[in-house]
């Protein structure tokens, strides 16, 4: 076992709700769930997950132990030296056809190779509304009598915290964790309320430059190049809705603008209102409700609501302390989510 310390810095508010829907501390399961979710997305985009079997994934622990024993016995008979217990466990899971995300983060009957050991943060980061957020974003409508409102969630976390991961093997740092952290800090989110752009973060690991980890090089698997699963050269918002992203299993990134303005309120309000206008422009009601979010009564191509939005406001802090902003499209998950219960 090895412990990895990661410093997490918020770019936008962080919200990890509890069972009652409030955020009074950083929930470890929410952080772990986000790490797993983005690794699942990466694996799905690179065709590493079979959507037909993934939802029912379960490990028979007796078969797993038997596999470990057989692999170890075979290695001893054949004088194979240097095989670690981690490699033996991984091979046993592969023989049981356990998917890569479940190997790393666990599933029914298996605890995973990565766990959260502890979180360190100041509770005062929740107590003060440091960004002085209003109660909601208000958008007047000519067609509707009542204006649209999007409520900011409070309290939220703002600042930095330390995440300690317990890893089964040191090699997981460079093969899984570092590339995953770098991917999330560019494209992804931690926690919930992403419809308002919450959850954008940056990571720091002592004596490591995460920017060099642009691919996943996992023993026994083809290399996953992150640039191949993200379409970045999107020219306009409407291209985020194209079925080609579903067919090609690609995440879409539309950079709408750049700004020296560090005021999250102004940027998030601009993005939320713009997204609302673009939603209204989609004539196909079923598709609109699937892509932009829906209630329980809605249905799109046999995918029943409620659906979380697949078009997410994206705010990125760059090296020169300025900001990029736009939207991330996750419509590629249409077939994945229809085959997998989350």
Rosetta blueprint (number, residue, H / E / L):
1 X L
2 X E
3 X E
4 X E
5 X E
6 X E
7 X E
8 X E
9 X E
10 X E
11 X L
12 X L
13 X L
14 X E
15 X L
16 X L
17 X L
18 X L
19 X L
20 X L
21 X L
22 X L
23 X L
24 X L
25 X L
26 X L
27 X L
28 X H
29 X H
30 X H
31 X H
32 X H
33 X H
34 X H
35 X H
36 X H
37 X H
38 X H
39 X H
40 X H
41 X H
42 X H
43 X H
44 X H
45 X H
46 X L
47 X L
48 X L
49 X L
50 X L
51 X H
52 X H
53 X H
54 X H
55 X L
56 X L
57 X L
58 X E
59 X L
60 X L
61 X H
62 X H
63 X H
64 X H
65 X H
66 X H
67 X H
68 X H
69 X H
70 X H
71 X H
72 X H
73 X H
74 X H
75 X H
76 X H
77 X H
78 X L
79 X L
80 X L
81 X L
82 X L
83 X L
84 X L
85 X H
86 X H
87 X H
88 X H
89 X H
90 X H
91 X H
92 X H
93 X H
94 X H
95 X H
96 X L
97 X L
98 X L
99 X L
100 X H
101 X H
102 X H
103 X H
104 X H
105 X H
106 X L
107 X E
108 X E
109 X L
110 X E
111 X L
112 X L
113 X L
114 X E
115 X E
116 X E
117 X E
118 X E
119 X E
120 X E
121 X L
122 X L
123 X L
124 X H
125 X H
126 X H
127 X H
128 X L
129 X L
130 X L
131 X L
132 X L
133 X L
134 X L
135 X L
136 X E
137 X E
138 X E
139 X E
140 X L
141 X L
142 X L
143 X L
144 X L
145 X L
146 X L
147 X L
148 X E
149 X E
150 X E
151 X E
152 X L
153 X L
154 X L
155 X L
156 X L
157 X E
158 X L
159 X L
160 X E
161 X E
162 X E
163 X E
164 X E
165 X E
166 X E
167 X E
168 X L
169 X L
170 X L
171 X L
172 X H
173 X H
174 X H
175 X H
176 X H
177 X H
178 X H
179 X H
180 X H
181 X H
182 X H
183 X H
184 X H
185 X H
186 X H
187 X H
188 X L
189 X L
190 X L
191 X L
192 X L
193 X L
194 X H
195 X H
196 X H
197 X L
198 X L
199 X L
200 X L
201 X E
202 X E
203 X E
204 X E
205 X L
206 X L
207 X L
208 X L
209 X L
210 X H
211 X H
212 X H
213 X L
214 X L
215 X E
216 X E
217 X L
218 X L
219 X L
220 X L
221 X L
222 X L
223 X L
224 X E
225 X E
226 X H
227 X H
228 X H
229 X H
230 X E
231 X E
232 X L
233 X L
234 X L
235 X L
236 X L
237 X H
238 X H
239 X H
240 X H
241 X H
242 X L
243 X L
244 X H
245 X H
246 X H
247 X H
248 X L
249 X L
250 X L
251 X E
252 X E
253 X E
254 X E
255 X E
256 X E
257 X E
258 X E
259 X E
260 X L
261 X L
262 X L
263 X L
264 X H
265 X H
266 X H
267 X H
268 X H
269 X H
270 X H
271 X H
272 X H
273 X H
274 X H
275 X H
276 X H
277 X H
278 X H
279 X H
280 X H
281 X L
282 X L
283 X L
284 X L
285 X H
286 X H
287 X H
288 X H
289 X H
290 X H
291 X H
292 X H
293 X L
294 X E
295 X L
296 X L
297 X L
298 X L
299 X E
300 X E
301 X L
302 X L
303 X E
304 X E
305 X L
306 X L
307 X E
308 X L
309 X L
310 X L
311 X E
312 X E
313 X E
314 X E
315 X E
316 X E
317 X E
318 X L
319 X L
320 X L
321 X L
322 X L
323 X E
324 X E
325 X E
326 X E
327 X E
328 X E
329 X E
330 X L
331 X H
332 X H
333 X H
334 X H
335 X H
336 X H
337 X H
338 X H
339 X H
340 X L
341 X L
342 X L
